[in-house]
Amino acid sequence: MTNKYKFTSAERRTMREQALKEYGLKRGRIEIGSRINLEDETIEPHQNIRCVSKMEDWEDTDLFDKSDWAFIYTAIELDEHNEGCLDLWVYSLGNWGELEGQVQAYFSKERGLYRIGSNGPIIWDHVNAHTAYWGDRTK
């Protein structure tokens, strides 16, 4: 049996707010990327990066597809350590709906949503939930 995690409404709201805030948007569209392992074809594509990558920086993966925000309402399979990481693609609204950037949401069965990062820097964590924290991901 696989372990799964379902986000609370507060966690979904936090992910959405922080992702849009990171790119100065009040409104926008967010999609969840699924990744494929480039070195091991036996690993199925997955939205949870930790189920696909064997590397901390996921250099062994590439974008495979994207899912609508509605995916965030489903139970997400966790890796063998009960951890997860989602790659959120942030788009502006309007005629062009251009890609603004990406943020990553880190979560676990034990801690829930515990960190949101923007290609490296931490922009939100559960300890400093009301302040933006910029720095090394290991802090």
Summary of the structure (lengths in Angstrom):
residues: 139
radius of gyration: 14.5
end to end distance: 33.1
largest distance: 44.5
contacts: 392
relative contact order: 0.21
helix: 16%
strand: 36%
